[in-house]
Amino acid sequence: MGGTGVIDRFLEVFTRYIDSGFGLLSGEVAFIATTLIVIDVTLAALFWSWG
């Protein structure tokens, strides 16, 4: 991977995708979605740092 631009681009697209429809969720669904987002971003950061 070529620097941190890849991560910035990923987070920009991911945030735009989440903001487009997931803002309508509430309660437990929002909690699960937030948890999955945190896990996804954490795994992406780990794989990026190892690669």
Helices and strands as residue ranges (DSSP letters): H 5-21, G 22-24, H 28-50
